[in-house]
Amino acid sequence: MDRIKRIEEMEKALDVCEPAVKNLLDAIEDFKAAQPYFERLGEYYGSPAWRGDYEADENGELPRGLKRGVLSQDTLYDLLEQRGELLTIIDLKT
């Protein structure tokens, strides 16, 4: 392989790797900043308030236009489980 071709290929690799690292670092910072919200969601999901809100939704007592993804058992459970998986990968102490 000639030198020019090798340098061009390595430049392409650098062009892929640099933004990948930057994007991941940015995402980790966003994830760290979201931790208080995860805590609130976890507390809410395990509370009588969530159960009451869920039942009110099931009984049609909430406004039709109200965003209510937080009342989806699977969505909230899956999100909290994914957080747990990520916490085993990312050290948030620093």
N, C-alpha and C positions, 0 to 999 in steps of 0.2 A: 504494500500500500504506500502510495507516495505521501510525502509530508503534508501537502496542501489538502489532499482528500481526508487524511487523518484529522487534521486541525478542524476542517469543516464539520466532520462527524462529531468531534468532541464539542464543538460550539453548539451543535444541535442538541446534544445531551445536556449541556449546561443550560440551554434555553428551556428545556423541559424541567430540569431539576430545581433551578432557582425559584420559579414561581410555586412549584409543588411544596417546597420547604416553607416559603413565606406564607402560603395559604394555610398550611397545617399549623404553623406557629400562631397565626391570627385566630384560627378556629380554637386552638387550645386556650388562648387568652379569653375568647368569648365564652368558652365552656367554664373556665374558672370564674368569670364574672357572673355567670348564671347560677352558681351554687346556692346562694340564698333563696332563689326562686325554686330550685329543686327541693330544698328543705321545706319550704312552705307547701309545695305540692304534695310531698310525702306526708306531712302532718295532716293536710286536708283530706287526702285520700283515705287515711286510716281513721277518720273522725266520724262522729255521729252527724256532724254538719253535712259531710259529703253524702252520707246515706240519705239524709233528709232531702237534700237537693236532688239527688238521683231519683228518689221516689216522686218528688214534685214534678220532675220532668216526665217520668213515666205516666203520671196521672194527668198530664196536659196542663199543669198549673203555671207553666213558665211562658213568657211571651214568645211568639213564633219566631221573631227575628233575633232572638238572643243567641249569641254564639255560645255553644255548650259542649265543645270538644272535651273539656275537663270532666264531663260527666260520663264519657265513654270509658267503661271499665278497661277494655283492652288497650286503648290508646294510652291512658295514664299509666297503667301497669307496665306496658312495654317500654314506655319512656323511662320510667324509674329503674327498670331492669337494665336497660341500655346504659343508663348513667352508672349503675353499679359496675358494669363491665368496663366502662371507660375509666372509672376510678382505679381499677386494678392495673391499668396501663399507664395512667398519668399520675405523677406524684404532685399533688396540689399543695404540698407543704412549703414549696419555695415560691 
